[in-house]
Amino acid sequence: MAMKIRLARGGSKKRPHYSIVAADSRYARDGRFIEKLGTYDPLLPKDNENRVKMDVERVKYWLGEGAQATDRVARFLESAGVTEKKTRNNPKQGEPGKAAVARAKERAEKAAAAEAPAE
């Protein structure tokens, strides 16, 4: 059984509230789960201690049983000191998109054209 520690969404429209759950990866996101491990309320300020609550002992148990934490839950675990911080590599994050590259190229061509007759 492929276990995951992940978020299950609750709450109403535009008012999200998440439960941190241990579930089989084949189950639906908001469907069946094995155990509820905590809660996450993204509407609270980042410095509020009630934003992320979790039972650290049970999380450690599930990690010991081979459960894999999703990216968002892994970040929560890193900030709680349960797991070591990983370096993430997203080389495309700082690159401009196709439209921005095209606009920059057009601006450079216009600037070059404007300078040429002035000489």
N, CA, C and O atoms as CSV, one atom per row, in Angstrom:
chain,resi,resn,atom,element,x,y,z
A,1,MET,N,N,0.849,-1.173,0.000
A,1,MET,CA,C,0.000,0.000,0.000
A,1,MET,C,C,0.899,1.242,0.000
A,1,MET,O,O,1.744,1.390,0.883
A,2,ALA,N,N,0.727,2.132,-0.978
A,2,ALA,CA,C,1.521,3.353,-1.089
A,2,ALA,C,C,0.879,4.438,-0.235
A,2,ALA,O,O,-0.150,5.002,-0.607
A,3,MET,N,N,1.477,4.723,0.890
A,3,MET,CA,C,0.917,5.699,1.824
A,3,MET,C,C,1.452,7.089,1.538
A,3,MET,O,O,2.614,7.265,1.172
A,4,LYS,N,N,0.581,8.074,1.712
A,4,LYS,CA,C,0.943,9.473,1.568
A,4,LYS,C,C,0.450,10.245,2.773
A,4,LYS,O,O,-0.608,9.945,3.329
A,5,ILE,N,N,1.215,11.232,3.170
A,5,ILE,CA,C,0.743,12.214,4.142
A,5,ILE,C,C,0.460,13.453,3.307
A,5,ILE,O,O,1.376,14.052,2.745
A,6,ARG,N,N,-0.813,13.836,3.225
A,6,ARG,CA,C,-1.211,14.896,2.317
A,6,ARG,C,C,-2.336,15.728,2.903
A,6,ARG,O,O,-2.807,15.478,4.012
A,7,LEU,N,N,-2.758,16.723,2.131
A,7,LEU,CA,C,-3.844,17.606,2.552
A,7,LEU,C,C,-5.159,17.139,1.942
A,7,LEU,O,O,-5.206,16.741,0.778
A,8,ALA,N,N,-6.226,17.188,2.734
A,8,ALA,CA,C,-7.579,16.921,2.258
A,8,ALA,C,C,-8.369,18.210,2.460
A,8,ALA,O,O,-8.442,18.732,3.573
A,9,ARG,N,N,-8.959,18.719,1.382
A,9,ARG,CA,C,-9.625,20.021,1.442
A,9,ARG,C,C,-11.008,19.918,2.056
A,9,ARG,O,O,-11.762,18.980,1.795
A,10,GLY,N,N,-11.313,20.889,2.864
A,10,GLY,CA,C,-12.642,21.033,3.444
A,10,GLY,C,C,-13.018,22.499,3.352
A,10,GLY,O,O,-12.319,23.277,2.702
A,11,GLY,N,N,-14.085,22.881,3.977
A,11,GLY,CA,C,-14.503,24.272,3.954
A,11,GLY,C,C,-15.382,24.565,2.759
A,11,GLY,O,O,-15.576,23.716,1.889
A,12,SER,N,N,-15.907,25.766,2.726
A,12,SER,CA,C,-16.818,26.150,1.661
A,12,SER,C,C,-16.063,26.868,0.543
A,12,SER,O,O,-14.841,27.016,0.588
A,13,LYS,N,N,-16.807,27.299,-0.435
A,13,LYS,CA,C,-16.222,27.972,-1.582
A,13,LYS,C,C,-15.467,29.227,-1.135
A,13,LYS,O,O,-16.002,30.061,-0.405
A,14,LYS,N,N,-14.237,29.344,-1.578
A,14,LYS,CA,C,-13.347,30.467,-1.276
A,14,LYS,C,C,-13.019,30.592,0.210
A,14,LYS,O,O,-12.519,31.631,0.639
A,15,ARG,N,N,-13.285,29.576,0.988
A,15,ARG,CA,C,-12.938,29.547,2.420
A,15,ARG,C,C,-12.288,28.202,2.722
A,15,ARG,O,O,-12.870,27.397,3.448
A,16,PRO,N,N,-11.091,27.934,2.183
A,16,PRO,CA,C,-10.498,26.602,2.334
A,16,PRO,C,C,-10.047,26.307,3.752
A,16,PRO,O,O,-9.650,27.199,4.503
A,17,HIS,N,N,-10.118,25.059,4.087
A,17,HIS,CA,C,-9.626,24.534,5.355
A,17,HIS,C,C,-9.147,23.123,5.049
A,17,HIS,O,O,-9.885,22.331,4.463
A,18,TYR,N,N,-7.924,22.802,5.437
A,18,TYR,CA,C,-7.353,21.514,5.063
A,18,TYR,C,C,-7.100,20.653,6.294
A,18,TYR,O,O,-6.771,21.155,7.368
A,19,SER,N,N,-7.260,19.353,6.114
A,19,SER,CA,C,-6.861,18.380,7.120
A,19,SER,C,C,-5.595,17.704,6.617
A,19,SER,O,O,-5.489,17.366,5.438
A,20,ILE,N,N,-4.642,17.511,7.509
A,20,ILE,CA,C,-3.441,16.754,7.170
A,20,ILE,C,C,-3.757,15.304,7.510
A,20,ILE,O,O,-4.019,14.977,8.668
A,21,VAL,N,N,-3.732,14.431,6.498
A,21,VAL,CA,C,-4.167,13.054,6.683
A,21,VAL,C,C,-3.126,12.076,6.167
A,21,VAL,O,O,-2.315,12.406,5.302
A,22,ALA,N,N,-3.161,10.874,6.709
A,22,ALA,CA,C,-2.403,9.746,6.173
A,22,ALA,C,C,-3.400,8.917,5.381
A,22,ALA,O,O,-4.401,8.448,5.923
A,23,ALA,N,N,-3.120,8.738,4.089
A,23,ALA,CA,C,-4.067,8.042,3.223
A,23,ALA,C,C,-3.323,7.208,2.203
A,23,ALA,O,O,-2.160,7.466,1.892
A,24,ASP,N,N,-4.014,6.198,1.686
A,24,ASP,CA,C,-3.497,5.434,0.562
A,24,ASP,C,C,-3.491,6.366,-0.641
A,24,ASP,O,O,-4.452,7.104,-0.857
A,25,SER,N,N,-2.421,6.340,-1.426
A,25,SER,CA,C,-2.306,7.275,-2.543
A,25,SER,C,C,-3.362,7.038,-3.615
A,25,SER,O,O,-3.598,7.917,-4.445
A,26,ARG,N,N,-3.996,5.881,-3.618
A,26,ARG,CA,C,-5.022,5.584,-4.618
A,26,ARG,C,C,-6.377,6.179,-4.256
A,26,ARG,O,O,-7.257,6.250,-5.114
A,27,TYR,N,N,-6.569,6.607,-3.013
A,27,TYR,CA,C,-7.837,7.202,-2.602
A,27,TYR,C,C,-7.948,8.620,-3.142
A,27,TYR,O,O,-6.936,9.252,-3.444
A,28,ALA,N,N,-9.169,9.119,-3.265
A,28,ALA,CA,C,-9.411,10.478,-3.738
A,28,ALA,C,C,-8.868,11.488,-2.729
A,28,ALA,O,O,-8.722,11.184,-1.545
A,29,ARG,N,N,-8.577,12.679,-3.210
A,29,ARG,CA,C,-7.986,13.726,-2.363
A,29,ARG,C,C,-8.830,13.981,-1.114
A,29,ARG,O,O,-8.296,14.038,-0.006
A,30,ASP,N,N,-10.137,14.133,-1.286
A,30,ASP,CA,C,-11.012,14.423,-0.155
A,30,ASP,C,C,-11.755,13.187,0.314
A,30,ASP,O,O,-12.685,13.288,1.114
A,31,GLY,N,N,-11.358,12.029,-0.171
A,31,GLY,CA,C,-12.076,10.803,0.143
A,31,GLY,C,C,-11.563,10.122,1.392
A,31,GLY,O,O,-11.228,10.762,2.388
A,32,ARG,N,N,-11.511,8.797,1.308
A,32,ARG,CA,C,-11.122,7.982,2.450
A,32,ARG,C,C,-9.703,8.275,2.895
A,32,ARG,O,O,-8.833,8.571,2.076
A,33,PHE,N,N,-9.475,8.189,4.194
A,33,PHE,CA,C,-8.126,8.303,4.721
A,33,PHE,C,C,-7.994,7.379,5.921
A,33,PHE,O,O,-8.991,6.944,6.497
A,34,ILE,N,N,-6.763,7.088,6.289
A,34,ILE,CA,C,-6.505,6.168,7.396
A,34,ILE,C,C,-6.590,6.893,8.733
A,34,ILE,O,O,-7.243,6.424,9.665
A,35,GLU,N,N,-5.914,8.055,8.819
A,35,GLU,CA,C,-5.869,8.776,10.087
A,35,GLU,C,C,-5.699,10.267,9.833
A,35,GLU,O,O,-4.967,10.672,8.930
A,36,LYS,N,N,-6.383,11.087,10.641
A,36,LYS,CA,C,-6.225,12.533,10.573
A,36,LYS,C,C,-5.071,12.922,11.494
A,36,LYS,O,O,-5.071,12.587,12.678
A,37,LEU,N,N,-4.085,13.636,10.935
A,37,LEU,CA,C,-2.886,13.968,11.686
A,37,LEU,C,C,-2.818,15.428,12.117
A,37,LEU,O,O,-2.013,15.782,12.978
A,38,GLY,N,N,-3.645,16.266,11.534
A,38,GLY,CA,C,-3.612,17.675,11.900
A,38,GLY,C,C,-4.477,18.506,10.983
A,38,GLY,O,O,-5.262,17.981,10.193
A,39,THR,N,N,-4.319,19.836,11.101
A,39,THR,CA,C,-5.096,20.766,10.289
A,39,THR,C,C,-4.190,21.872,9.765
A,39,THR,O,O,-3.122,22.144,10.313
A,40,TYR,N,N,-4.651,22.503,8.681
A,40,TYR,CA,C,-3.963,23.654,8.083
A,40,TYR,C,C,-5.030,24.644,7.655
A,40,TYR,O,O,-5.933,24.300,6.892
A,41,ASP,N,N,-4.928,25.875,8.146
A,41,ASP,CA,C,-5.881,26.925,7.802
A,41,ASP,C,C,-5.136,28.056,7.097
A,41,ASP,O,O,-4.534,28.900,7.761
A,42,PRO,N,N,-5.165,28.089,5.754
A,42,PRO,CA,C,-4.387,29.098,5.023
A,42,PRO,C,C,-4.917,30.525,5.171
A,42,PRO,O,O,-4.238,31.470,4.769
A,43,LEU,N,N,-6.095,30.702,5.728
A,43,LEU,CA,C,-6.656,32.038,5.888
A,43,LEU,C,C,-6.078,32.768,7.095
A,43,LEU,O,O,-6.191,33.990,7.188
A,44,LEU,N,N,-5.468,32.043,8.010
A,44,LEU,CA,C,-4.856,32.672,9.176
A,44,LEU,C,C,-3.510,33.279,8.788
A,44,LEU,O,O,-2.891,32.829,7.824
A,45,PRO,N,N,-3.044,34.293,9.524
A,45,PRO,CA,C,-1.729,34.889,9.229
A,45,PRO,C,C,-0.607,33.868,9.426
A,45,PRO,O,O,-0.744,32.922,10.202
A,46,LYS,N,N,0.501,34.072,8.713
A,46,LYS,CA,C,1.590,33.106,8.749
A,46,LYS,C,C,2.224,32.959,10.124
A,46,LYS,O,O,2.770,31.902,10.439
A,47,ASP,N,N,2.164,34.001,10.949
A,47,ASP,CA,C,2.784,33.918,12.267
A,47,ASP,C,C,1.843,33.349,13.341
A,47,ASP,O,O,2.243,33.211,14.497
A,48,ASN,N,N,0.616,33.023,12.973
A,48,ASN,CA,C,-0.349,32.463,13.917
A,48,ASN,C,C,-0.023,30.990,14.182
A,48,ASN,O,O,0.184,30.219,13.245
A,49,GLU,N,N,0.021,30.605,15.452
A,49,GLU,CA,C,0.363,29.213,15.790
A,49,GLU,C,C,-0.736,28.229,15.435
A,49,GLU,O,O,-0.483,27.025,15.382
A,50,ASN,N,N,-1.961,28.710,15.187
A,50,ASN,CA,C,-3.061,27.817,14.812
A,50,ASN,C,C,-3.156,27.587,13.307
A,50,ASN,O,O,-4.039,26.858,12.854
A,51,ARG,N,N,-2.271,28.192,12.530
A,51,ARG,CA,C,-2.299,28.012,11.073
A,51,ARG,C,C,-2.022,26.559,10.701
A,51,ARG,O,O,-2.728,25.985,9.872
A,52,VAL,N,N,-1.008,25.968,11.305
A,52,VAL,CA,C,-0.680,24.557,11.062
A,52,VAL,C,C,-0.598,23.870,12.420
A,52,VAL,O,O,0.224,24.229,13.264
A,53,LYS,N,N,-1.458,22.882,12.616
A,53,LYS,CA,C,-1.432,22.063,13.830
A,53,LYS,C,C,-1.290,20.621,13.398
A,53,LYS,O,O,-2.002,20.173,12.499
A,54,MET,N,N,-0.375,19.879,14.027
A,54,MET,CA,C,-0.278,18.465,13.690
A,54,MET,C,C,0.256,17.680,14.867
A,54,MET,O,O,0.975,18.199,15.722
A,55,ASP,N,N,-0.117,16.411,14.885
A,55,ASP,CA,C,0.350,15.474,15.895
A,55,ASP,C,C,1.690,14.919,15.401
A,55,ASP,O,O,1.739,13.981,14.605
A,56,VAL,N,N,2.774,15.527,15.896
A,56,VAL,CA,C,4.109,15.213,15.398
A,56,VAL,C,C,4.474,13.752,15.643
A,56,VAL,O,O,5.138,13.137,14.809
A,57,GLU,N,N,4.060,13.198,16.752
A,57,GLU,CA,C,4.389,11.801,17.059
A,57,GLU,C,C,3.763,10.851,16.027
A,57,GLU,O,O,4.414,9.912,15.569
A,58,ARG,N,N,2.515,11.099,15.670
A,58,ARG,CA,C,1.854,10.236,14.680
A,58,ARG,C,C,2.444,10.444,13.282
A,58,ARG,O,O,2.527,9.502,12.494
A,59,VAL,N,N,2.849,11.670,12.980
A,59,VAL,CA,C,3.493,11.923,11.687
A,59,VAL,C,C,4.798,11.142,11.611
A,59,VAL,O,O,5.091,10.517,10.591
A,60,LYS,N,N,5.579,11.174,12.681
A,60,LYS,CA,C,6.839,10.416,12.712
A,60,LYS,C,C,6.568,8.918,12.570
A,60,LYS,O,O,7.322,8.208,11.903
A,61,TYR,N,N,5.495,8.440,13.196
A,61,TYR,CA,C,5.139,7.031,13.078
A,61,TYR,C,C,4.879,6.671,11.618
A,61,TYR,O,O,5.404,5.677,11.118
A,62,TRP,N,N,4.061,7.486,10.931
A,62,TRP,CA,C,3.712,7.178,9.546
A,62,TRP,C,C,4.923,7.300,8.624
A,62,TRP,O,O,5.051,6.531,7.672
A,63,LEU,N,N,5.807,8.251,8.893
A,63,LEU,CA,C,7.029,8.358,8.103
A,63,LEU,C,C,7.901,7.123,8.309
A,63,LEU,O,O,8.556,6.648,7.382
A,64,GLY,N,N,7.899,6.613,9.535
A,64,GLY,CA,C,8.630,5.388,9.826
A,64,GLY,C,C,8.039,4.171,9.147
A,64,GLY,O,O,8.753,3.214,8.848
A,65,GLU,N,N,6.743,4.201,8.903
A,65,GLU,CA,C,6.068,3.102,8.213
A,65,GLU,C,C,6.235,3.177,6.696
A,65,GLU,O,O,5.772,2.293,5.975
A,66,GLY,N,N,6.900,4.234,6.210
A,66,GLY,CA,C,7.153,4.344,4.784
A,66,GLY,C,C,6.269,5.325,4.051
A,66,GLY,O,O,6.300,5.372,2.821
A,67,ALA,N,N,5.482,6.109,4.763
A,67,ALA,CA,C,4.620,7.090,4.103
A,67,ALA,C,C,5.470,8.218,3.530
A,67,ALA,O,O,6.477,8.610,4.120
A,68,GLN,N,N,5.057,8.731,2.381
A,68,GLN,CA,C,5.743,9.844,1.737
A,68,GLN,C,C,4.902,11.106,1.919
A,68,GLN,O,O,3.694,11.092,1.683
A,69,ALA,N,N,5.540,12.188,2.336
A,69,ALA,CA,C,4.837,13.455,2.490
A,69,ALA,C,C,4.794,14.173,1.154
A,69,ALA,O,O,5.769,14.150,0.403
A,70,THR,N,N,3.667,14.813,0.852
A,70,THR,CA,C,3.580,15.616,-0.364
A,70,THR,C,C,4.426,16.871,-0.170
A,70,THR,O,O,4.901,17.139,0.934
A,71,ASP,N,N,4.612,17.640,-1.242
A,71,ASP,CA,C,5.503,18.791,-1.184
A,71,ASP,C,C,5.068,19.798,-0.124
A,71,ASP,O,O,5.898,20.251,0.665
A,72,ARG,N,N,3.803,20.153,-0.089
A,72,ARG,CA,C,3.315,21.146,0.871
A,72,ARG,C,C,3.453,20.636,2.306
A,72,ARG,O,O,3.885,21.376,3.190
A,73,VAL,N,N,3.091,19.386,2.536
A,73,VAL,CA,C,3.208,18.819,3.885
A,73,VAL,C,C,4.676,18.697,4.270
A,73,VAL,O,O,5.023,18.886,5.436
A,74,ALA,N,N,5.543,18.385,3.315
A,74,ALA,CA,C,6.977,18.297,3.599
A,74,ALA,C,C,7.506,19.649,4.072
A,74,ALA,O,O,8.367,19.706,4.950
A,75,ARG,N,N,7.001,20.723,3.503
A,75,ARG,CA,C,7.411,22.059,3.954
A,75,ARG,C,C,6.949,22.322,5.390
A,75,ARG,O,O,7.678,22.926,6.177
A,76,PHE,N,N,5.745,21.871,5.727
A,76,PHE,CA,C,5.270,22.010,7.102
A,76,PHE,C,C,6.173,21.231,8.054
A,76,PHE,O,O,6.525,21.721,9.127
A,77,LEU,N,N,6.541,20.021,7.659
A,77,LEU,CA,C,7.381,19.178,8.499
A,77,LEU,C,C,8.770,19.787,8.666
A,77,LEU,O,O,9.360,19.685,9.742
A,78,GLU,N,N,9.297,20.413,7.627
A,78,GLU,CA,C,10.596,21.076,7.729
A,78,GLU,C,C,10.532,22.241,8.704
A,78,GLU,O,O,11.443,22.424,9.512
A,79,SER,N,N,9.472,23.026,8.636
A,79,SER,CA,C,9.358,24.181,9.528
A,79,SER,C,C,9.117,23.744,10.973
A,79,SER,O,O,9.461,24.468,11.907
A,80,ALA,N,N,8.524,22.555,11.160
A,80,ALA,CA,C,8.312,22.036,12.516
A,80,ALA,C,C,9.550,21.317,13.044
A,80,ALA,O,O,9.605,20.964,14.222
A,81,GLY,N,N,10.542,21.097,12.182
A,81,GLY,CA,C,11.769,20.434,12.608
A,81,GLY,C,C,11.681,18.920,12.619
A,81,GLY,O,O,12.546,18.262,13.198
A,82,VAL,N,N,10.668,18.352,11.998
A,82,VAL,CA,C,10.503,16.893,11.967
A,82,VAL,C,C,11.452,16.279,10.947
A,82,VAL,O,O,12.057,15.239,11.208
A,83,THR,N,N,11.586,16.918,9.780
A,83,THR,CA,C,12.486,16.415,8.742
A,83,THR,C,C,13.522,17.484,8.426
A,83,THR,O,O,13.357,18.654,8.773
A,84,GLU,N,N,14.594,17.062,7.762
A,84,GLU,CA,C,15.636,18.009,7.389
A,84,GLU,C,C,15.204,18.823,6.172
A,84,GLU,O,O,14.457,18.349,5.316
A,85,LYS,N,N,15.687,20.045,6.122
A,85,LYS,CA,C,15.335,20.930,5.018
A,85,LYS,C,C,16.048,20.484,3.746
A,85,LYS,O,O,17.255,20.243,3.751
A,86,LYS,N,N,15.282,20.375,2.647
A,86,LYS,CA,C,15.844,20.000,1.359
A,86,LYS,C,C,16.069,21.248,0.526
A,86,LYS,O,O,15.333,22.227,0.648
A,87,THR,N,N,17.087,21.209,-0.322
A,87,THR,CA,C,17.254,22.296,-1.278
A,87,THR,C,C,16.429,21.942,-2.497
A,87,THR,O,O,16.475,20.815,-2.991
A,88,ARG,N,N,15.684,22.903,-2.968
A,88,ARG,CA,C,14.833,22.684,-4.130
A,88,ARG,C,C,15.438,23.398,-5.318
A,88,ARG,O,O,16.026,24.470,-5.174
A,89,ASN,N,N,15.298,22.812,-6.483
A,89,ASN,CA,C,15.871,23.387,-7.688
A,89,ASN,C,C,14.765,23.582,-8.714
A,89,ASN,O,O,14.180,22.615,-9.203
A,90,ASN,N,N,14.490,24.815,-9.027
A,90,ASN,CA,C,13.518,25.139,-10.062
A,90,ASN,C,C,14.177,26.132,-11.009
A,90,ASN,O,O,13.962,27.338,-10.889
A,91,PRO,N,N,14.989,25.628,-11.963
A,91,PRO,CA,C,15.753,26.540,-12.806
A,91,PRO,C,C,14.901,27.414,-13.713
A,91,PRO,O,O,15.372,28.470,-14.137
A,92,LYS,N,N,13.690,27.034,-14.025
A,92,LYS,CA,C,12.843,27.824,-14.922
A,92,LYS,C,C,12.058,28.898,-14.190
A,92,LYS,O,O,11.364,29.689,-14.828
A,93,GLN,N,N,12.149,28.946,-12.867
A,93,GLN,CA,C,11.350,29.880,-12.094
A,93,GLN,C,C,11.664,31.330,-12.453
A,93,GLN,O,O,10.747,32.145,-12.557
A,94,GLY,N,N,12.931,31.669,-12.643
A,94,GLY,CA,C,13.305,33.053,-12.898
A,94,GLY,C,C,13.299,33.439,-14.358
A,94,GLY,O,O,13.521,34.608,-14.673
A,95,GLU,N,N,13.054,32.507,-15.265
A,95,GLU,CA,C,13.072,32.815,-16.687
A,95,GLU,C,C,11.768,33.477,-17.120
A,95,GLU,O,O,10.689,33.067,-16.693
A,96,PRO,N,N,11.868,34.516,-17.982
A,96,PRO,CA,C,10.635,35.138,-18.478
A,96,PRO,C,C,9.930,34.223,-19.469
A,96,PRO,O,O,10.554,33.355,-20.079
A,97,GLY,N,N,8.650,34.419,-19.623
A,97,GLY,CA,C,7.857,33.618,-20.541
A,97,GLY,C,C,8.082,34.038,-21.987
A,97,GLY,O,O,8.837,34.969,-22.266
A,98,LYS,N,N,7.416,33.339,-22.900
A,98,LYS,CA,C,7.583,33.602,-24.335
A,98,LYS,C,C,7.156,35.025,-24.700
A,98,LYS,O,O,7.844,35.707,-25.459
A,99,ALA,N,N,6.034,35.463,-24.165
A,99,ALA,CA,C,5.522,36.793,-24.500
A,99,ALA,C,C,6.470,37.877,-23.995
A,99,ALA,O,O,6.697,38.860,-24.700
A,100,ALA,N,N,7.022,37.727,-22.810
A,100,ALA,CA,C,7.943,38.727,-22.267
A,100,ALA,C,C,9.225,38.782,-23.086
A,100,ALA,O,O,9.772,39.862,-23.310
A,101,VAL,N,N,9.707,37.631,-23.531
A,101,VAL,CA,C,10.907,37.595,-24.370
A,101,VAL,C,C,10.639,38.304,-25.699
A,101,VAL,O,O,11.483,39.054,-26.190
A,102,ALA,N,N,9.456,38.061,-26.277
A,102,ALA,CA,C,9.092,38.707,-27.544
A,102,ALA,C,C,8.996,40.225,-27.378
A,102,ALA,O,O,9.463,40.972,-28.237
A,103,ARG,N,N,8.394,40.683,-26.278
A,103,ARG,CA,C,8.282,42.127,-26.026
A,103,ARG,C,C,9.657,42.764,-25.861
A,103,ARG,O,O,9.901,43.852,-26.384
A,104,ALA,N,N,10.552,42.102,-25.142
A,104,ALA,CA,C,11.903,42.630,-24.939
A,104,ALA,C,C,12.654,42.712,-26.264
A,104,ALA,O,O,13.395,43.665,-26.507
A,105,LYS,N,N,12.462,41.721,-27.111
A,105,LYS,CA,C,13.123,41.722,-28.421
A,105,LYS,C,C,12.602,42.879,-29.282
A,105,LYS,O,O,13.386,43.562,-29.941
A,106,GLU,N,N,11.284,43.100,-29.278
A,106,GLU,CA,C,10.696,44.205,-30.029
A,106,GLU,C,C,11.209,45.549,-29.531
A,106,GLU,O,O,11.516,46.430,-30.334
A,107,ARG,N,N,11.306,45.715,-28.212
A,107,ARG,CA,C,11.814,46.963,-27.637
A,107,ARG,C,C,13.256,47.203,-28.058
A,107,ARG,O,O,13.638,48.330,-28.375
A,108,ALA,N,N,14.058,46.136,-28.059
A,108,ALA,CA,C,15.458,46.272,-28.457
A,108,ALA,C,C,15.566,46.666,-29.926
A,108,ALA,O,O,16.405,47.491,-30.287
A,109,GLU,N,N,14.716,46.078,-30.779
A,109,GLU,CA,C,14.731,46.422,-32.207
A,109,GLU,C,C,14.303,47.873,-32.423
A,109,GLU,O,O,14.909,48.577,-33.231
A,110,LYS,N,N,13.273,48.329,-31.718
A,110,LYS,CA,C,12.823,49.719,-31.844
A,110,LYS,C,C,13.889,50.692,-31.372
A,110,LYS,O,O,14.096,51.740,-31.985
A,111,ALA,N,N,14.570,50.348,-30.279
A,111,ALA,CA,C,15.627,51.214,-29.756
A,111,ALA,C,C,16.785,51.297,-30.736
A,111,ALA,O,O,17.367,52.364,-30.933
A,112,ALA,N,N,17.119,50.163,-31.353
A,112,ALA,CA,C,18.205,50.149,-32.339
A,112,ALA,C,C,17.819,50.963,-33.567
A,112,ALA,O,O,18.652,51.679,-34.124
A,113,ALA,N,N,16.569,50.860,-33.991
A,113,ALA,CA,C,16.083,51.603,-35.153
A,113,ALA,C,C,16.044,53.108,-34.864
A,113,ALA,O,O,16.310,53.917,-35.753
A,114,ALA,N,N,15.721,53.476,-33.648
A,114,ALA,CA,C,15.654,54.882,-33.273
A,114,ALA,C,C,17.042,55.507,-33.197
A,114,ALA,O,O,17.200,56.691,-33.494
A,115,GLU,N,N,18.036,54.742,-32.810
A,115,GLU,CA,C,19.399,55.259,-32.680
A,115,GLU,C,C,20.095,55.354,-34.038
A,115,GLU,O,O,20.930,56.239,-34.225
A,116,ALA,N,N,19.784,54.485,-34.976
A,116,ALA,CA,C,20.477,54.455,-36.261
A,116,ALA,C,C,20.326,55.748,-37.063
A,116,ALA,O,O,21.339,56.266,-37.533
A,117,PRO,N,N,19.105,56.309,-37.250
A,117,PRO,CA,C,18.983,57.555,-38.030
A,117,PRO,C,C,19.558,58.763,-37.302
A,117,PRO,O,O,19.904,59.752,-37.949
A,118,ALA,N,N,19.669,58.715,-35.997
A,118,ALA,CA,C,20.156,59.852,-35.236
A,118,ALA,C,C,21.638,60.097,-35.505
A,118,ALA,O,O,22.108,61.220,-35.323
A,119,GLU,N,N,22.370,59.103,-35.922
A,119,GLU,CA,C,23.815,59.266,-36.141
A,119,GLU,C,C,24.167,59.974,-37.379
A,119,GLU,O,O,25.349,60.167,-37.665
